[in-house]
Amino acid sequence: MPRLNPTPEDSELDFGRAQLKNCEYPGRVLIMGLSALGDAAVQGYALTGRSPSSRNRVFVPTDNYGRDIKVAAPNMSEQEMSEVENAELIYYTAMSDRDGIYVASNGAQTAPVLERIDDGCGLARAVRLTPTISGVDLSKYEPDAPNFTPRITGAINIKPSLRDGAAIDFGISIVRKSKVSEVAKHSTYTADLRDFIPGAGYGIQTYAENGDPLPSFEQAPYAFRLGETAAETASSIWQVLNRDTRVAVVVRHIELKYEGLEYSTVHEA
């Protein structure tokens, strides 16, 4: 399983930021790492969109005492959202946590991945064990032909560290469709967050660029510089996204010592 470099050079961090900035349409973006002060794990998730339904979305605090973050339409009821074509691919819980385990994703896999990790699985196995719900196999790419959008998932598990100072498991997963068949290609990149230099993060996205059909993101996660606060990182991500397609950004900081949470969101006005 590939390991991420916890000490990327400044040039790598700058290159990753430039890469995202130069991407006309990255789809959904997941960025995770260690805050610039070294005191918090960071999970950031961004939405971009081209169609009216994709652009009419915001991040809403919901279950789990408001700690879960759901993607929703601001002017639609649950019933109205359920009637939108491909609703299950547009509206979903993007962030959730339980007992020191923090998961973010671009789809309905968030909850089952969290459950599997809580049962003792690593991220790679947790993604492979996600179930089929309403006819959709959550262990594969999305069934939105001809794009076949990859599923991206990130997890940070600080539970062992809170208990006895053990490793802080950090992982980013992407599941793509094979270029030559219907087979799902699983790639998971891992690290120990304790080894990260402050401000080091890694990002992954669903699409390599704009197109029709949309080409899947094929490379390994890229380095990305993180800020001191959730608001600083959210603003940094927002500023590099294409103004014509950016929709929303949410970032959460997870204090490593006390497990306090801080959220910051940015939405298109």
Residue, then its C-alpha position, 0 to 999 in steps of 0.5 A: m500500500p503506497r505511503l504518503n511522504p509526511t515531509p513534503e518540500d515547499s516546492e511540492l506544496d506550492f505545486g499542488r496548490a497550483q495544480l488545483k488552481n489550474c484545473e478547470y473542473p476538479g469535481r469533488v476535492l478532498i484535502m487532509g493533513l496537519s494544521a500549520l500550528g501542528d495542533a489539529a488534524v485537518q479534513g477539507y472537502a470541496l464541491t464544484g458543479r456545472s449543472p443547476s442541481s450540482r451548483n444548488r448545494v450547501f453544507v449543512p450540520t445535521d445528525n451526531y449533535g451537529r457534527d455530521i456535515k450533509v450536502a443539501a439543496p438550500n431551498m428544497s425539502e428532503q422529499e424534493m431532493s429525493e426526486v432529483e435525478n441521481a439524488e443519491l449521488i448529489y445529496y449525502t453525508a460528506m463528513s461524520d465521526r465516532d469515537g475518535i474516527y473521522v471520515a469524509s467522502n463524496g458519497a453514501q460510503t461515509a457512514p459504512v466506512l466509519e462503521r467498518i473502521d470502528d470495527g477494526c478495519g483499516l481504510a482500504r479494507a473498510v472501503r472494499l467492505t461497503p455494502t450495496i444500498s438501493g442497488v448501488d454498490l458503494s465499494k465501486y465507482e459511481p454508476d453515472a455513465p459515461n463519467f463513472t465518477p470515482r469515489i474518494t474517501g479520507a479517514i483519520n483515526i486518532k482513537p489509539s493516540l488518545r488512549d496510549g499515544a499510538a499511531i494516528d492512522f491517516g488514509i486517502s482512498i480513491v476507487r476508479k473504473s478501469k479504462v478497459s473494463e467494468v472492474a473497480k480499481h482501488s488505491t489507498y494511500t496511508a501515513d502516520l499523522r504524527d510524522f507530518i510537518p505542520g502545514a502539510g496536507y494531501g489532496i485528491q479529486t474526482y476529475a483530472e479536468n473538464g471534459d465530456p465524458l469527464p476524465s477520472f483523476e488518475q494520479a496519486p494525492y498531491a501535496f497541499r499547504l494547510g493554514e493555522t485555522a479551519a477558516e484559513t484553510a477553507s479560504s485557501i481552498w476556495q481561492v484556488l477553485n475555478r470561480d465559474t464552477r466552485v460551489a462550497v468548501v467545508v473544513r474541520h479541525i480536530e484538536l489532537k490533544y482534546e479532540g475539540l472540533e472547529y468547522s468553517t464553511v464557504h459557499e458561493a453567494 
